[in-house]
Amino acid sequence: MELTCRCGNFSIDWVSKKLEYIARQCSCDYCKSSKAEFLSDPESTVYFKVRLEKEHKIIKHGHETSEFHECIHCGVIIITSRIYGDDYCVLNGKSLDIPNYRLDPILRKYDGETVEERLQRRQKNWCKLGANI
């Protein structure tokens, strides 16, 4: 699936065989304020490219185990995490206008996780991140 953020600064190729996705929302202040809806498919691979680096921000929070990649115009696009030498990610369906997904009504709370639990959850559930395109 070829995707871009609304302004076209982020280009994403999501190689997934799924036809329907369920998005999750995180309950942390940052994610709530951005109203992000995160999608993943652990059987898939994501490749992304940023056209203008000056319009790309990377933000870290909490345990600093992930990087929130933001377009200065469109908000959070992708979150990446390096886990035991491999890269994983989730995509913000709202910023990328991803079709065919529904929102899980349960707000996720991850603040009680240890770093190890968090990394294991991501490794199990997030997309694999390929080399940038």
NUGU-100065 format. One line per 10 residues: their letters; for each residue x, y, z of C-alpha. Coordinates in steps of 0.001 Angstrom, whole numbers, plus 524288, in hexadecimal, padded with zeros to 5 digits. Example, Ala and Ser with C-alpha at 12.3 -4.5 7.8 and 13.67 -1.06 7.14 Angstrom:
BEGIN
as) 8300C:7EE6C:81E78  83566:7FBDC:81BE4
This chain:
BEGIN
meltcrcgnf) 80000:80000:80000  805D9:80CF5:7FBBB  80329:817D1:80592  806FF:825EA:807CD  8041D:82FCD:8122E  7FABB:83A6D:80DD4  8056A:843E8:80985  80D7B:83933:802FA  819AA:83A95:80B52  81922:82C6A:81006
sidwvskkle) 81835:8215E:80615  8151F:813FD:80B7B  81473:806A7:80522  80D37:7FD39:80E1C  80EA8:7EF44:8095B  8034C:7E86E:81015  7F9E2:7DDCB:80BE5  7EF48:7E1C7:81588  7E2C5:7E76A:81023  7DDBC:7ED69:81CBB
yiarqcscdy) 7E49E:7F353:8287D  7E11D:7F706:8365F  7E738:803B0:83B3B  7EAF2:8060F:84964  7EBC3:8129F:85111  7F57C:814B9:85C0E  7F11B:81BA5:86873  7FD94:82388:86A95  7FC68:8325D:869E9  8047C:8335E:85D78
cksskaefls) 7FCA1:82964:855CF  7EFB1:82E8A:85AD6  7F33B:83C61:856B7  7F6F5:837BB:8490A  7EABF:82F25:84814  7F316:824EA:8414B  7ED4C:817D2:83D5D  7F811:80DB1:83C44  7F7E1:80211:8332C  80117:7F6B9:831C1
dpestvyfkv) 80232:7E940:82BD2  80D3B:7E0CF:83132  80D5B:7D920:82471  8106F:7E560:81C91  81BCC:7EE28:81916  81BB0:7FCF9:81845  8250C:8056D:81074  824F5:81429:8119E  82B94:82008:80BFE  82B8C:82E43:81021
rlekehkiik) 82C1F:83808:804FD  82FDE:8443F:80CC9  8379B:8418D:8192B  83575:84F7F:81DE9  826E0:84C43:81F04  82977:83F98:82681  82A54:83F4C:8355A  82E3C:833B3:83DBD  8293F:833C0:84BB3  82C10:82A4D:856DE
hghetsefhe) 82414:828A6:8633E  8248C:82123:87000  82DF1:815B1:86F1B  832F2:81ACB:861FE  83138:80D5E:85BD9  82A3B:812CB:84FEF  82B12:81E2C:846A3  81EFB:825C8:842AD  820FA:82A7C:834C4  818EB:8369C:8323F
cihcgviiit) 8163E:83E97:8263B  815AB:84CD9:82A81  80945:84E40:82262  8023D:84151:82498  8063D:83CD9:8324A  80AA2:82F54:836A3  80C61:8267C:82AE4  81418:81ABE:82FA8  819ED:815F7:83C6D  8262D:80DAD:83B9E
sriygddycv) 82D43:80573:845AE  83A2B:7FE1D:84505  838C4:7F140:84C4C  8444B:7E7FB:84DCC  84A56:7ECFE:84126  83DEB:7ECB1:838E7  834F4:7F816:835A4  82632:7F839:83784  81B85:80252:83587  80D3F:80617:8364E
lngksldipn) 8064C:80F60:82D08  7FCC2:81A32:83027  7F0EC:816C9:827F5  7EB11:82432:829EC  7F6B1:82BD0:82482  7F87A:8227B:8192C  7EA13:820E4:81578  7EB76:8121C:815F4  7DF25:80B9C:810A6  7D821:7FFDB:81657
yrldpilrky) 7DA99:80129:824BF  7D212:80296:8309B  7D576:80834:83DBB  7D621:7FF8D:849B8  7CE11:8070B:853EA  7D70D:802EF:85F19  7E110:80D5E:86288  7EE1B:80661:864D8  7F600:808F6:8712E  8044B:80572:8705C
dgetveerlq) 809C8:80D56:87BA9  80A97:8017D:884B7  8135D:7F9BA:87BA2  821AA:7F76C:87E49  82AEE:7FA9F:8732F  82C96:7EC18:87070  81DD1:7E9C7:86FF4  81C30:7F55B:866DB  826AA:7F090:85D7A  8211B:7E2CF:85D61
rrqknwcklg) 8135D:7E7E9:85A7A  81861:7F025:84F3E  8209A:7E52E:849B6  814A2:7DC51:849C2  80A9C:7E60A:84465  8113D:7F0AD:83C6A  814D8:7F097:82DF5  822AE:7EDAF:829D3  829BA:7F9AC:824E6  83187:7F7DA:8186D
ani) 83C64:80082:81376  8379D:80E0D:80FBA  83345:80F93:80192
